[in-house]
Amino acid sequence: MRIFSSFAAVLMAASLSVAPLSAAELHKFADASRLVSIGGSLTEIIYELGAEGTLVARDQTALYPEAALSLPDVGYMRALAPEGVLSVNPTGLLVIEGSGPPEALEVLSHAGVEYQTVPEGYSAEGVLTKVRAVGEALGLEDKAEALAKKLEGEFAALKTRTDAVEAPKKVLFILSNQGGQIQASGTGTAANGIIALAGAENAVTEYEGYRPLSEEAITAAAPDVILLMDRGGDHGATETELLEHPAIALTPAGQNKAIYRMDGAYLLGFGPRTAAAATELADHLYGQASH
């Protein structure tokens, strides 16, 4: 599906993690009455803060909440066209770090519309930094701090659980499978970050970003679990196709048919739902936690 393709492209292009900056580096927009939000996690945070009335457009990675889909769409966050972004007459542009292309951002940042960048980070700290940064930009610091404290509690509960994991499972995140060619996550990615939050280990640590894996590399990685986004399209693979892949069939994941799918934006968005997504992944990996 096209949504899967665009989301996968975003992951490919923005795969390397960036150390979170301080939310204090942002400031309140002079006029936040007509904002364009670039980055699905930012749009989701704006809705969580009850400030969705300020939004006049979103980018194509903003798939949640469902109400956001009714907003005008200004294109892929990594393939922005300045004229499209500016066509909605915004008073402010709130842009996630890692958007592009650079030449488009250069034009937008000098277009006479207030422009602010929110730092990206694939960790609990990265999520909290984004929440506080958005709150600073919208002048909603108190609401943002309340949301951050709530999320801190969720991440703390998750960490208590994952700290008790004695034998972390090795997870192979597969971005796509075309013609038997497996494209998988290395380090420095949202997939790597969510795997770590769930108390597991990335099965591939030899490279950063997303790359094709040889059959030998898949076998050597020996994942216990294979994780995928649940939107297939032309880039996806059925469970049968994966289990019939000669290299995957030799891995513990293949032998045990341990293949899990989760919604891509939920799993890899690193927004307000990330602690819940990581907890759900931990449930898949280690069973439901006792309460």
Salt bridges, closest charged atoms under 4 A:
GLU44 OE2 - ARG273 NE 2.87
GLU106 OE2 - HIS110 ND1 3.46
GLU114 OE2 - HIS27 NE2 2.74
GLU120 OE1 - LYS130 NZ 2.73
GLU145 OE1 - ARG132 NE 2.89
GLU145 OE2 - LYS149 NZ 3.75
GLU152 OE2 - ARG132 NH2 3.15
GLU152 OE1 - LYS149 NZ 3.62
GLU154 OE2 - LYS150 NZ 2.93
ASP163 OD2 - LYS159 NZ 2.88
ASP283 OD1 - ARG161 NH1 2.71
